[in-house]
């Protein structure tokens, strides 16, 4: 698919506590590899990838936000125009799991109605350090009526599948009219100042 050869331009945002692996998930999805060196994201990171979903060709903008509280006033503005949000926690750090509901509440209050939400338990490869079970994540998402998956940005486990599932859901929502037309657009990608990478 050529750079300008797409039907829809949609925006995804990755949210969650600091150091849950959000940037590493982004890099694994975009580049198919785990970044060996990284620092905390300052503000936002940005990436773009084209996906084929059935007969539809999507160009997906993915905005990776900083999880630190001091950047929240900056990152809140990036909910605008978001078609889908990935809420990420770290399966080795229970406090990040405890904050998932807060992130979902924020997303639902700041993003447009119809924005697709997906919860991810990251770092599933760190089995000896796991403190949040798969079942706990699944129960929470059943309670919240949201899709759930565990991923590993390090090994690539389920990373492509999660983003593909999100893209498929967004297309389905567009086709049924559940996703507002304002969240789907074409044209020039916005300019963005890049920060540093974070795991």
N, CA, C and O atoms as a DFTB+ gen file, in Angstrom:
796 C
 N C O
     1  1       0.847      -1.189       0.000
     2  2       0.000       0.000       0.000
     3  2       0.887       1.244       0.000
     4  3       1.743       1.400       0.870
     5  1       0.683       2.113      -0.959
     6  2       1.485       3.325      -1.048
     7  2       1.166       4.264       0.095
     8  3       0.118       4.152       0.731
     9  1       2.093       5.211       0.357
    10  2       1.954       6.126       1.494
    11  2       0.655       6.909       1.453
    12  3       0.064       7.183       2.497
    13  1       0.200       7.275       0.253
    14  2      -1.021       8.078       0.123
    15  2      -2.228       7.247      -0.293
    16  3      -3.294       7.803      -0.557
    17  1      -2.080       5.933      -0.355
    18  2      -3.118       5.047      -0.865
    19  2      -3.919       4.464       0.299
    20  3      -3.636       3.356       0.755
    21  1      -4.920       5.211       0.783
    22  2      -5.735       4.721       1.888
    23  2      -7.134       5.319       1.784
    24  3      -7.347       6.353       1.151
    25  1      -8.077       4.637       2.424
    26  2      -9.464       5.090       2.425
    27  2      -9.783       5.972       3.623
    28  3     -10.499       6.967       3.506
    29  1      -9.238       5.592       4.785
    30  2      -9.572       6.296       6.021
    31  2      -8.315       6.601       6.822
    32  3      -7.360       5.824       6.844
    33  1      -8.345       7.741       7.471
    34  2      -7.293       8.112       8.415
    35  2      -7.925       8.160       9.802
    36  3      -8.849       8.938      10.039
    37  1      -7.426       7.326      10.722
    38  2      -7.994       7.263      12.072
    39  2      -6.882       7.419      13.102
    40  3      -5.711       7.160      12.827
    41  1      -7.274       7.842      14.274
    42  2      -6.309       8.124      15.343
    43  2      -6.533       7.182      16.518
    44  3      -7.651       7.041      17.013
    45  1      -5.444       6.533      16.961
    46  2      -5.440       5.738      18.182
    47  2      -4.590       6.465      19.217
    48  3      -3.666       7.195      18.860
    49  1      -4.897       6.269      20.494
    50  2      -4.091       6.818      21.570
    51  2      -3.773       5.708      22.563
    52  3      -4.626       4.872      22.859
    53  1      -2.544       5.698      23.077
    54  2      -2.138       4.707      24.072
    55  2      -1.976       5.426      25.405
    56  3      -1.201       6.376      25.515
    57  1      -2.714       4.968      26.424
    58  2      -2.702       5.631      27.721
    59  2      -2.415       4.619      28.826
    60  3      -2.509       3.410      28.613
    61  1      -2.069       5.119      29.994
    62  2      -1.766       4.261      31.132
    63  2      -0.641       4.858      31.951
    64  3      -0.040       5.860      31.563
    65  1      -0.361       4.240      33.081
    66  2       0.681       4.733      33.967
    67  2       2.049       4.729      33.290
    68  3       2.266       4.051      32.286
    69  1       2.949       5.494      33.859
    70  2       4.326       5.547      33.362
    71  2       5.003       4.182      33.499
    72  3       4.757       3.441      34.451
    73  1       5.859       3.871      32.526
    74  2       6.697       2.659      32.543
    75  2       5.897       1.364      32.472
    76  3       6.332       0.335      32.990
    77  1       4.734       1.409      31.834
    78  2       3.973       0.180      31.608
    79  2       4.320      -0.461      30.263
    80  3       3.840      -1.548      29.945
    81  1       5.155       0.219      29.478
    82  2       5.582      -0.328      28.196
    83  2       4.826       0.215      27.005
    84  3       4.792      -0.428      25.955
    85  1       4.217       1.386      27.140
    86  2       3.393       1.928      26.059
    87  2       4.210       2.201      24.793
    88  3       3.809       1.826      23.692
    89  1       5.361       2.860      24.965
    90  2       6.191       3.173      23.793
    91  2       6.767       1.909      23.183
    92  3       6.902       1.809      21.963
    93  1       7.107       0.948      24.025
    94  2       7.637      -0.314      23.498
    95  2       6.577      -1.067      22.705
    96  3       6.899      -1.709      21.705
    97  1       5.318      -1.001      23.132
    98  2       4.227      -1.582      22.354
    99  2       4.109      -0.898      20.999
   100  3       3.952      -1.559      19.972
   101  1       4.188       0.432      21.004
   102  2       4.124       1.185      19.759
   103  2       5.244       0.770      18.825
   104  3       5.001       0.510      17.646
   105  1       6.470       0.704      19.332
   106  2       7.625       0.360      18.493
   107  2       7.544      -1.084      18.003
   108  3       7.920      -1.374      16.867
   109  1       7.061      -1.980      18.841
   110  2       6.902      -3.378      18.413
   111  2       5.883      -3.473      17.284
   112  3       6.079      -4.226      16.331
   113  1       4.803      -2.717      17.388
   114  2       3.786      -2.739      16.347
   115  2       4.302      -2.124      15.046
   116  3       4.091      -2.681      13.969
   117  1       4.975      -0.981      15.145
   118  2       5.434      -0.270      13.951
   119  2       6.639      -0.930      13.297
   120  3       6.724      -1.007      12.071
   121  1       7.572      -1.405      14.119
   122  2       8.868      -1.855      13.602
   123  2       9.118      -3.347      13.776
   124  3      10.075      -3.886      13.220
   125  1       8.257      -4.022      14.549
   126  2       8.436      -5.446      14.772
   127  2       9.630      -5.780      15.632
   128  3      10.182      -6.877      15.541
   129  1      10.036      -4.831      16.474
   130  2      11.172      -5.101      17.359
   131  2      11.032      -4.312      18.640
   132  3      10.296      -3.328      18.711
   133  1      11.760      -4.767      19.659
   134  2      11.735      -4.140      20.971
   135  2      12.877      -3.145      21.077
   136  3      14.023      -3.507      20.810
   137  1      12.600      -1.882      21.464
   138  2      13.677      -0.896      21.585
   139  2      14.585      -1.224      22.770
   140  3      14.114      -1.348      23.901
   141  1      15.868      -1.361      22.514
   142  2      16.810      -1.768      23.558
   143  2      17.146      -0.646      24.522
   144  3      17.485      -0.903      25.678
   145  1      17.058       0.587      24.067
   146  2      17.315       1.726      24.942
   147  2      16.135       2.669      24.869
   148  3      15.592       2.921      23.794
   149  1      15.742       3.188      26.018
   150  2      14.606       4.108      26.047
   151  2      14.613       4.886      27.353
   152  3      15.211       4.476      28.348
   153  1      13.927       6.024      27.317
   154  2      13.732       6.834      28.514
   155  2      12.260       7.187      28.605
   156  3      11.483       6.830      27.719
   157  1      11.869       7.872      29.648
   158  2      10.462       8.228      29.811
   159  2      10.002       9.156      28.694
   160  3      10.711      10.080      28.297
   161  1       8.788       8.883      28.195
   162  2       8.198       9.754      27.187
   163  2       7.949      11.142      27.772
   164  3       7.434      11.288      28.881
   165  1       8.327      12.151      26.995
   166  2       8.074      13.535      27.390
   167  2       6.946      14.057      26.507
   168  3       7.146      14.296      25.316
   169  1       5.767      14.233      27.085
   170  2       4.617      14.681      26.290
   171  2       4.004      13.522      25.537
   172  3       3.285      12.715      26.126
   173  1       4.276      13.422      24.231
   174  2       3.726      12.342      23.421
   175  2       4.769      11.846      22.414
   176  3       5.679      12.579      22.025
   177  1       4.615      10.590      22.005
   178  2       5.324      10.008      20.877
   179  2       4.287       9.760      19.784
   180  3       3.091       9.691      20.065
   181  1       4.738       9.628      18.556
   182  2       3.814       9.507      17.436
   183  2       4.343       8.504      16.434
   184  3       5.540       8.463      16.151
   185  1       3.438       7.691      15.896
   186  2       3.793       6.762      14.831
   187  2       2.614       6.569      13.908
   188  3       1.491       6.946      14.243
   189  1       2.856       5.986      12.747
   190  2       1.803       5.823      11.753
   191  2       2.021       4.516      10.986
   192  3       3.151       4.164      10.646
   193  1       0.928       3.805      10.722
   194  2       1.032       2.549       9.969
   195  2      -0.234       2.347       9.161
   196  3      -1.322       2.748       9.574
   197  1      -0.082       1.724       8.013
   198  2      -1.233       1.430       7.167
   199  2      -1.645      -0.027       7.340
   200  3      -0.803      -0.923       7.404
   201  1      -2.952      -0.246       7.415
   202  2      -3.505      -1.577       7.613
   203  2      -4.626      -1.822       6.616
   204  3      -5.382      -0.910       6.282
   205  1      -4.728      -3.053       6.144
   206  2      -5.845      -3.456       5.302
   207  2      -6.833      -4.222       6.164
   208  3      -6.481      -5.227       6.781
   209  1      -8.069      -3.745       6.204
   210  2      -9.129      -4.403       6.961
   211  2     -10.257      -4.707       5.990
   212  3     -11.052      -3.829       5.653
   213  1     -10.321      -5.942       5.546
   214  2     -11.280      -6.297       4.510
   215  2     -11.004      -5.486       3.262
   216  3      -9.884      -5.474       2.752
   217  1     -12.029      -4.810       2.773
   218  2     -11.871      -3.976       1.583
   219  2     -11.421      -2.563       1.921
   220  3     -11.184      -1.754       1.024
   221  1     -11.302      -2.263       3.208
   222  2     -10.943      -0.911       3.637
   223  2      -9.442      -0.796       3.893
   224  3      -8.818      -1.708       4.436
   225  1      -8.876       0.345       3.491
   226  2      -7.454       0.611       3.716
   227  2      -7.347       1.750       4.723
   228  3      -7.790       2.869       4.465
   229  1      -6.756       1.449       5.865
   230  2      -6.661       2.430       6.944
   231  2      -5.238       2.940       7.089
   232  3      -4.278       2.173       7.016
   233  1      -5.115       4.235       7.294
   234  2      -3.868       4.801       7.800
   235  2      -4.142       5.145       9.259
   236  3      -5.002       5.972       9.564
   237  1      -3.397       4.498      10.157
   238  2      -3.628       4.649      11.584
   239  2      -2.540       5.523      12.202
   240  3      -1.360       5.177      12.152
   241  1      -2.934       6.646      12.779
   242  2      -2.035       7.466      13.597
   243  2      -2.092       6.913      15.016
   244  3      -3.177       6.682      15.547
   245  1      -0.938       6.701      15.629
   246  2      -0.917       6.181      16.997
   247  2      -0.139       7.155      17.867
   248  3       1.040       7.416      17.627
   249  1      -0.807       7.684      18.873
   250  2      -0.209       8.660      19.777
   251  2       0.047       7.990      21.118
   252  3      -0.879       7.510      21.772
   253  1       1.302       7.964      21.515
   254  2       1.734       7.347      22.772
   255  2       1.964       8.460      23.782
   256  3       2.824       9.318      23.579
   257  1       1.198       8.451      24.872
   258  2       1.231       9.561      25.819
   259  2       2.080       9.241      27.043
   260  3       2.248       8.080      27.418
   261  1       2.609      10.288      27.652
   262  2       3.358      10.139      28.900
   263  2       2.399       9.830      30.038
   264  3       1.315      10.408      30.122
   265  1       2.805       8.912      30.915
   266  2       1.929       8.540      32.020
   267  2       2.142       9.346      33.276
   268  3       1.326       9.285      34.196
   269  1       3.241      10.115      33.336
   270  2       3.522      10.876      34.556
   271  2       2.477      11.972      34.758
   272  3       2.008      12.590      33.802
   273  1       2.130      12.192      36.006
   274  2       1.092      13.166      36.351
   275  2       1.426      14.557      35.826
   276  3       0.529      15.295      35.418
   277  1       2.722      14.927      35.830
   278  2       3.072      16.291      35.432
   279  2       2.814      16.565      33.957
   280  3       2.789      17.723      33.540
   281  1       2.621      15.505      33.151
   282  2       2.340      15.688      31.728
   283  2       0.861      15.523      31.402
   284  3       0.472      15.652      30.241
   285  1       0.027      15.241      32.404
   286  2      -1.362      14.913      32.116
   287  2      -2.115      16.061      31.458
   288  3      -2.974      15.829      30.607
   289  1      -1.804      17.300      31.844
   290  2      -2.495      18.434      31.237
   291  2      -2.180      18.548      29.750
   292  3      -3.002      19.034      28.972
   293  1      -0.986      18.099      29.354
   294  2      -0.590      18.105      27.941
   295  2      -1.268      16.971      27.198
   296  3      -1.850      17.174      26.132
   297  1      -1.191      15.759      27.771
   298  2      -1.679      14.587      27.048
   299  2      -3.201      14.545      26.948
   300  3      -3.738      13.916      26.037
   301  1      -3.905      15.208      27.872
   302  2      -5.378      15.193      27.806
   303  2      -5.899      15.771      26.500
   304  3      -6.962      15.373      26.025
   305  1      -5.163      16.702      25.921
   306  2      -5.614      17.320      24.672
   307  2      -5.591      16.336      23.510
   308  3      -6.247      16.568      22.495
   309  1      -4.842      15.234      23.643
   310  2      -4.713      14.284      22.543
   311  2      -5.882      13.305      22.451
   312  3      -5.933      12.491      21.530
   313  1      -6.814      13.376      23.392
   314  2      -8.016      12.549      23.277
   315  2      -8.910      13.042      22.139
   316  3      -9.700      12.274      21.589
   317  1      -8.785      14.308      21.793
   318  2      -9.663      14.881      20.777
   319  2      -9.478      14.160      19.437
   320  3      -8.358      14.013      18.949
   321  1     -10.581      13.718      18.860
   322  2     -10.522      13.066      17.557
   323  2     -10.061      11.631      17.584
   324  3      -9.746      11.067      16.536
   325  1     -10.012      11.014      18.770
   326  2      -9.514       9.645      18.900
   327  2     -10.595       8.627      18.573
   328  3     -11.697       8.675      19.120
   329  1     -10.267       7.704      17.676
   330  2     -11.212       6.642      17.332
   331  2     -11.093       5.456      18.275
   332  3     -12.067       4.734      18.488
   333  1      -9.892       5.244      18.849
   334  2      -9.681       4.106      19.739
   335  2      -8.602       4.440      20.758
   336  3      -7.655       5.167      20.460
   337  1      -8.757       3.899      21.967
   338  2      -7.775       4.117      23.032
   339  2      -7.374       2.777      23.630
   340  3      -8.230       1.957      23.962
   341  1      -6.066       2.554      23.767
   342  2      -5.535       1.373      24.422
   343  2      -5.115       1.768      25.837
   344  3      -4.284       2.657      26.019
   345  1      -5.688       1.110      26.821
   346  2      -5.358       1.373      28.225
   347  2      -4.399       0.277      28.675
   348  3      -4.758      -0.900      28.700
   349  1      -3.171       0.671      29.032
   350  2      -2.110      -0.300      29.298
   351  2      -1.732      -0.314      30.777
   352  3      -1.541       0.737      31.388
   353  1      -1.627      -1.518      31.346
   354  2      -1.057      -1.676      32.679
   355  2       0.060      -2.715      32.623
   356  3       0.208      -3.427      31.631
   357  1       0.834      -2.792      33.683
   358  2       1.994      -3.681      33.784
   359  2       1.632      -4.833      34.715
   360  3       1.316      -4.602      35.882
   361  1       1.672      -6.071      34.218
   362  2       1.251      -7.213      35.034
   363  2       2.181      -7.463      36.221
   364  3       1.847      -8.254      37.102
   365  1       3.340      -6.804      36.259
   366  2       4.257      -6.956      37.394
   367  2       4.085      -5.855      38.433
   368  3       4.747      -5.881      39.471
   369  1       3.199      -4.883      38.171
   370  2       3.019      -3.751      39.086
   371  2       1.523      -3.540      39.353
   372  3       0.832      -2.900      38.560
   373  1       1.028      -4.081      40.471
   374  2      -0.406      -4.024      40.770
   375  2      -0.977      -2.615      40.816
   376  3      -2.153      -2.408      40.517
   377  1      -0.140      -1.638      41.192
   378  2      -0.658      -0.262      41.270
   379  2      -1.083       0.245      39.898
   380  3      -2.015       1.044      39.804
   381  1      -0.422      -0.199      38.833
   382  2      -0.813       0.241      37.488
   383  2      -2.142      -0.393      37.088
   384  3      -2.933       0.216      36.368
   385  1      -2.385      -1.610      37.554
   386  2      -3.669      -2.279      37.315
   387  2      -4.777      -1.575      38.088
   388  3      -5.895      -1.428      37.594
   389  1      -4.456      -1.140      39.311
   390  2      -5.443      -0.452      40.145
   391  2      -5.887       0.860      39.527
   392  3      -6.977       1.345      39.834
   393  1      -5.064       1.450      38.657
   394  2      -5.390       2.738      38.045
   395  2      -6.146       2.613      36.722
   396  3      -6.513       3.623      36.122
   397  1      -6.381       1.386      36.265
   398  2      -7.033       1.191      34.959
   399  2      -8.396       1.881      34.911
   400  3      -8.722       2.541      33.925
   401  1      -9.186       1.731      35.966
   402  2     -10.520       2.353      35.968
   403  2     -10.429       3.871      35.857
   404  3     -11.262       4.502      35.206
   405  1      -9.408       4.462      36.500
   406  2      -9.230       5.911      36.420
   407  2      -8.933       6.335      34.984
   408  3      -9.473       7.329      34.498
   409  1      -8.070       5.577      34.310
   410  2      -7.739       5.902      32.914
   411  2      -8.969       5.759      32.014
   412  3      -9.175       6.565      31.107
   413  1      -9.776       4.739      32.265
   414  2     -10.980       4.535      31.453
   415  2     -11.974       5.666      31.690
   416  3     -12.595       6.165      30.752
   417  1     -12.118       6.065      32.952
   418  2     -13.009       7.186      33.262
   419  2     -12.550       8.450      32.550
   420  3     -13.360       9.186      31.988
   421  1     -11.232       8.697      32.578
   422  2     -10.703       9.875      31.898
   423  2     -10.954       9.796      30.395
   424  3     -11.359      10.780      29.776
   425  1     -10.712       8.621      29.809
   426  2     -10.913       8.461      28.369
   427  2     -12.371       8.686      27.992
   428  3     -12.667       9.340      26.992
   429  1     -13.269       8.147      28.787
   430  2     -14.689       8.288      28.467
   431  2     -15.178       9.723      28.641
   432  3     -16.129      10.144      27.982
   433  1     -14.529      10.469      29.527
   434  2     -14.954      11.857      29.739
   435  2     -14.338      12.815      28.728
   436  3     -14.931      13.851      28.423
   437  1     -13.153      12.486      28.200
   438  2     -12.451      13.406      27.311
   439  2     -12.517      13.025      25.836
   440  3     -12.443      13.894      24.967
   441  1     -12.656      11.733      25.548
   442  2     -12.754      11.298      24.151
   443  2     -14.199      11.426      23.678
   444  3     -15.113      11.617      24.480
   445  1     -14.389      11.319      22.380
   446  2     -15.731      11.420      21.811
   447  2     -16.539      10.166      22.107
   448  3     -15.977       9.077      22.218
   449  1     -17.871      10.315      22.237
   450  2     -18.721       9.120      22.364
   451  2     -18.495       8.210      21.155
   452  3     -18.395       8.685      20.024
   453  1     -18.417       6.922      21.396
   454  2     -18.169       5.980      20.306
   455  2     -16.722       5.563      20.185
   456  3     -16.410       4.619      19.458
   457  1     -15.816       6.257      20.893
   458  2     -14.405       5.862      20.874
   459  2     -14.263       4.452      21.427
   460  3     -14.801       4.139      22.490
   461  1     -13.547       3.610      20.714
   462  2     -13.358       2.208      21.094
   463  2     -12.267       2.116      22.157
   464  3     -11.196       2.700      21.992
   465  1     -12.527       1.385      23.252
   466  2     -11.544       1.194      24.313
   467  2     -11.108      -0.265      24.366
   468  3     -11.900      -1.171      24.106
   469  1      -9.840      -0.480      24.705
   470  2      -9.271      -1.830      24.786
   471  2      -8.263      -1.829      25.925
   472  3      -7.414      -0.940      25.986
   473  1      -8.335      -2.806      26.833
   474  2      -7.430      -2.889      27.977
   475  2      -6.352      -3.929      27.713
   476  3      -6.638      -5.040      27.265
   477  1      -5.095      -3.551      28.000
   478  2      -3.952      -4.428      27.752
   479  2      -3.141      -4.601      29.034
   480  3      -2.757      -3.625      29.678
   481  1      -2.889      -5.857      29.392
   482  2      -1.935      -6.173      30.449
   483  2      -0.602      -6.489      29.796
   484  3      -0.450      -7.552      29.195
   485  1       0.364      -5.593      29.899
   486  2       1.639      -5.742      29.205
   487  2       2.700      -6.410      30.093
   488  3       2.529      -6.545      31.305
   489  1       3.787      -6.817      29.455
   490  2       4.932      -7.490      30.084
   491  2       4.587      -8.904      30.550
   492  3       5.068      -9.363      31.586
   493  1       3.740      -9.590      29.765
   494  2       3.327     -10.953      30.087
   495  2       4.498     -11.928      30.033
   496  3       4.393     -13.039      30.553
   497  1       5.610     -11.537      29.416
   498  2       6.791     -12.413      29.363
   499  2       7.508     -12.507      30.712
   500  3       8.284     -13.438      30.930
   501  1       7.261     -11.562      31.615
   502  2       7.959     -11.536      32.909
   503  2       7.224     -12.416      33.922
   504  3       6.736     -11.934      34.944
   505  1       7.156     -13.701      33.621
   506  2       6.354     -14.631      34.431
   507  2       6.789     -14.706      35.889
   508  3       5.923     -14.732      36.763
   509  1       8.088     -14.742      36.201
   510  2       8.476     -14.818      37.626
   511  2       8.091     -13.572      38.422
   512  3       7.957     -13.629      39.644
   513  1       7.913     -12.444      37.723
   514  2       7.614     -11.181      38.403
   515  2       6.135     -10.819      38.386
   516  3       5.739      -9.788      38.930
   517  1       5.323     -11.656      37.767
   518  2       3.900     -11.344      37.624
   519  2       3.230     -11.202      38.990
   520  3       3.433     -12.017      39.889
   521  1       2.416     -10.134      39.122
   522  2       1.641      -9.926      40.340
   523  2       0.150      -9.698      40.060
   524  3      -0.665      -9.642      40.980
   525  1      -0.182      -9.569      38.787
   526  2      -1.588      -9.435      38.392
   527  2      -1.917     -10.596      37.469
   528  3      -1.324     -10.717      36.397
   529  1      -2.842     -11.444      37.862
   530  2      -3.158     -12.628      37.066
   531  2      -3.950     -12.265      35.819
   532  3      -4.589     -11.216      35.747
   533  1      -3.890     -13.155      34.849
   534  2      -4.692     -12.986      33.637
   535  2      -6.178     -12.939      34.013
   536  3      -6.942     -12.145      33.464
   537  1      -6.573     -13.799      34.955
   538  2      -7.972     -13.878      35.361
   539  2      -8.453     -12.562      35.974
   540  3      -9.601     -12.165      35.771
   541  1      -7.573     -11.880      36.729
   542  2      -7.955     -10.597      37.323
   543  2      -8.228      -9.558      36.237
   544  3      -9.199      -8.808      36.324
   545  1      -7.374      -9.516      35.219
   546  2      -7.592      -8.599      34.104
   547  2      -8.859      -8.924      33.350
   548  3      -9.612      -8.030      32.964
   549  1      -9.090     -10.203      33.142
   550  2     -10.283     -10.638      32.423
   551  2     -11.548     -10.282      33.192
   552  3     -12.525      -9.813      32.606
   553  1     -11.531     -10.507      34.520
   554  2     -12.707     -10.176      35.344
   555  2     -13.013      -8.682      35.302
   556  3     -14.171      -8.279      35.187
   557  1     -11.961      -7.866      35.396
   558  2     -12.162      -6.413      35.362
   559  2     -12.814      -5.994      34.046
   560  3     -13.746      -5.191      34.037
   561  1     -12.325      -6.534      32.954
   562  2     -12.838      -6.131      31.644
   563  2     -14.233      -6.679      31.375
   564  3     -15.011      -6.064      30.646
   565  1     -14.552      -7.823      31.954
   566  2     -15.922      -8.317      31.865
   567  2     -16.863      -7.377      32.616
   568  3     -17.974      -7.096      32.167
   569  1     -16.391      -6.895      33.780
   570  2     -17.173      -5.936      34.565
   571  2     -17.381      -4.631      33.806
   572  3     -18.446      -4.020      33.886
   573  1     -16.348      -4.207      33.065
   574  2     -16.400      -2.936      32.350
   575  2     -16.939      -3.092      30.927
   576  3     -17.126      -2.103      30.219
   577  1     -17.186      -4.332      30.513
   578  2     -17.671      -4.638      29.159
   579  2     -16.690      -4.129      28.102
   580  3     -17.076      -3.486      27.126
   581  1     -15.409      -4.435      28.326
   582  2     -14.359      -4.022      27.401
   583  2     -13.522      -5.228      26.985
   584  3     -13.370      -6.175      27.757
   585  1     -12.979      -5.198      25.764
   586  2     -12.079      -6.278      25.342
   587  2     -10.771      -6.218      26.119
   588  3     -10.344      -5.152      26.561
   589  1     -10.144      -7.375      26.278
   590  2      -8.931      -7.481      27.088
   591  2      -7.964      -8.463      26.444
   592  3      -8.368      -9.468      25.859
   593  1      -6.690      -8.153      26.564
   594  2      -5.647      -9.073      26.117
   595  2      -4.384      -8.807      26.912
   596  3      -4.172      -7.695      27.395
   597  1      -3.551      -9.814      27.048
   598  2      -2.214      -9.618      27.594
   599  2      -1.225      -9.610      26.441
   600  3      -1.383     -10.342      25.464
   601  1      -0.202      -8.771      26.568
   602  2       0.795      -8.620      25.517
   603  2       2.197      -8.653      26.106
   604  3       2.388      -8.549      27.318
   605  1       3.155      -8.799      25.228
   606  2       4.559      -8.601      25.579
   607  2       5.199      -7.779      24.478
   608  3       5.360      -8.248      23.352
   609  1       5.563      -6.552      24.810
   610  2       6.269      -5.729      23.833
   611  2       7.649      -6.313      23.552
   612  3       8.227      -6.055      22.496
   613  1       8.179      -7.093      24.481
   614  2       9.506      -7.689      24.328
   615  2       9.499      -8.832      23.316
   616  3      10.344      -8.876      22.422
   617  1       8.544      -9.760      23.457
   618  2       8.490     -10.901      22.544
   619  2       7.580     -10.661      21.345
   620  3       7.658     -11.381      20.349
   621  1       6.718      -9.652      21.439
   622  2       5.741      -9.401      20.379
   623  2       4.421     -10.110      20.597
   624  3       3.530     -10.011      19.754
   625  1       4.267     -10.831      21.713
   626  2       3.042     -11.579      21.982
   627  2       1.804     -10.688      21.872
   628  3       1.665      -9.704      22.598
   629  1       0.915     -11.050      20.954
   630  2      -0.407     -10.411      20.782
   631  2      -0.372      -8.936      20.388
   632  3      -1.427      -8.306      20.319
   633  1       0.799      -8.368      20.129
   634  2       0.857      -6.932      19.824
   635  2       0.176      -6.626      18.496
   636  3      -0.698      -5.761      18.436
   637  1       0.564      -7.323      17.432
   638  2      -0.058      -7.093      16.129
   639  2      -1.552      -7.404      16.181
   640  3      -2.368      -6.714      15.570
   641  1      -1.893      -8.467      16.929
   642  2      -3.289      -8.886      17.009
   643  2      -4.165      -7.828      17.671
   644  3      -5.291      -7.589      17.235
   645  1      -3.651      -7.195      18.725
   646  2      -4.432      -6.171      19.427
   647  2      -4.716      -4.988      18.513
   648  3      -5.855      -4.530      18.423
   649  1      -3.683      -4.489      17.832
   650  2      -3.882      -3.332      16.955
   651  2      -4.772      -3.687      15.768
   652  3      -5.578      -2.868      15.327
   653  1      -4.626      -4.901      15.253
   654  2      -5.479      -5.344      14.146
   655  2      -6.929      -5.448      14.598
   656  3      -7.839      -5.037      13.877
   657  1      -7.145      -5.996      15.788
   658  2      -8.505      -6.103      16.325
   659  2      -9.131      -4.724      16.511
   660  3     -10.308      -4.520      16.214
   661  1      -8.329      -3.779      17.007
   662  2      -8.828      -2.412      17.162
   663  2      -9.231      -1.829      15.816
   664  3     -10.296      -1.225      15.687
   665  1      -8.377      -2.011      14.813
   666  2      -8.676      -1.483      13.478
   667  2      -9.946      -2.111      12.917
   668  3     -10.771      -1.420      12.320
   669  1     -10.105      -3.424      13.109
   670  2     -11.306      -4.107      12.627
   671  2     -12.554      -3.590      13.342
   672  3     -13.601      -3.406      12.722
   673  1     -12.434      -3.358      14.649
   674  2     -13.572      -2.842      15.416
   675  2     -13.942      -1.437      14.965
   676  3     -15.122      -1.107      14.845
   677  1     -12.927      -0.608      14.716
   678  2     -13.181       0.756      14.259
   679  2     -13.906       0.749      12.913
   680  3     -14.853       1.511      12.715
   681  1     -13.469      -0.103      11.991
   682  2     -14.117      -0.198      10.679
   683  2     -15.572      -0.646      10.839
   684  3     -16.471      -0.101      10.200
   685  1     -15.790      -1.638      11.694
   686  2     -17.150      -2.121      11.932
   687  2     -18.022      -1.013      12.525
   688  3     -19.180      -0.853      12.138
   689  1     -17.454      -0.246      13.472
   690  2     -18.196       0.861      14.074
   691  2     -18.508       1.949      13.049
   692  3     -19.574       2.564      13.087
   693  1     -17.572       2.178      12.136
   694  2     -17.818       3.157      11.077
   695  2     -18.966       2.699      10.185
   696  3     -19.841       3.487       9.826
   697  1     -18.952       1.422       9.836
   698  2     -19.949       0.896       8.912
   699  2     -21.348       0.888       9.510
   700  3     -22.337       1.031       8.792
   701  1     -21.429       0.719      10.836
   702  2     -22.740       0.693      11.500
   703  2     -23.188       2.079      11.952
   704  3     -24.328       2.260      12.380
   705  1     -22.284       3.058      11.856
   706  2     -22.613       4.405      12.279
   707  2     -22.420       4.654      13.761
   708  3     -22.748       5.732      14.258
   709  1     -21.886       3.657      14.482
   710  2     -21.660       3.812      15.927
   711  2     -20.486       4.742      16.221
   712  3     -20.402       5.326      17.302
   713  1     -19.582       4.875      15.252
   714  2     -18.436       5.766      15.412
   715  2     -18.726       7.063      14.671
   716  3     -19.006       7.030      13.473
   717  1     -18.669       8.203      15.349
   718  2     -18.979       9.483      14.697
   719  2     -18.091       9.729      13.473
   720  3     -16.903       9.408      13.485
   721  1     -18.671      10.293      12.432
   722  2     -17.920      10.581      11.212
   723  2     -16.757      11.527      11.470
   724  3     -15.771      11.522      10.733
   725  1     -16.871      12.342      12.521
   726  2     -15.813      13.310      12.836
   727  2     -14.516      12.628      13.276
   728  3     -13.458      13.257      13.279
   729  1     -14.590      11.339      13.651
   730  2     -13.394      10.620      14.099
   731  2     -12.679       9.913      12.961
   732  3     -11.654       9.263      13.170
   733  1     -13.219      10.040      11.763
   734  2     -12.617       9.416      10.587
   735  2     -12.344      10.516       9.576
   736  3     -13.248      11.273       9.221
   737  1     -11.106      10.610       9.110
   738  2     -10.774      11.722       8.222
   739  2      -9.664      11.329       7.267
   740  3      -9.043      10.275       7.401
   741  1      -9.432      12.201       6.302
   742  2      -8.321      12.038       5.370
   743  2      -7.618      13.377       5.263
   744  3      -8.151      14.407       5.676
   745  1      -6.422      13.355       4.710
   746  2      -5.686      14.606       4.538
   747  2      -4.319      14.543       5.174
   748  3      -3.820      13.464       5.496
   749  1      -3.703      15.726       5.358
   750  2      -2.346      15.817       5.884
   751  2      -2.282      15.373       7.340
   752  3      -3.167      15.702       8.130
   753  1      -1.238      14.627       7.697
   754  2      -1.006      14.282       9.088
   755  2      -0.549      15.526       9.843
   756  3       0.223      16.318       9.303
   757  1      -1.011      15.715      11.089
   758  2      -0.601      16.888      11.840
   759  2       0.869      16.820      12.229
   760  3       1.435      15.737      12.375
   761  1       1.481      17.987      12.394
   762  2       2.861      18.050      12.834
   763  2       2.907      17.818      14.338
   764  3       2.001      18.239      15.057
   765  1       3.944      17.160      14.814
   766  2       4.049      16.868      16.236
   767  2       5.507      16.928      16.643
   768  3       6.392      16.522      15.890
   769  1       5.751      17.439      17.844
   770  2       7.104      17.462      18.381
   771  2       7.330      16.156      19.124
   772  3       6.594      15.845      20.061
   773  1       8.320      15.397      18.728
   774  2       8.553      14.092      19.313
   775  2       9.293      14.214      20.631
   776  3      10.171      15.059      20.804
   777  1       8.915      13.351      21.545
   778  2       9.645      13.245      22.805
   779  2      10.561      12.036      22.771
   780  3      10.848      11.503      21.699
   781  1      11.018      11.604      23.922
   782  2      11.879      10.430      24.000
   783  2      11.039       9.173      24.168
   784  3       9.878       9.237      24.574
   785  1      11.637       8.028      23.851
   786  2      10.949       6.755      23.973
   787  2      10.889       6.311      25.435
   788  3      11.770       6.640      26.230
   789  1       9.847       5.566      25.778
   790  2       9.726       5.040      27.139
   791  2       9.252       3.611      27.123
   792  3       8.379       3.254      26.332
   793  1       9.806       2.801      27.970
   794  2       9.209       1.515      28.326
   795  2       8.499       1.682      29.631
   796  3       7.913       0.727      30.141
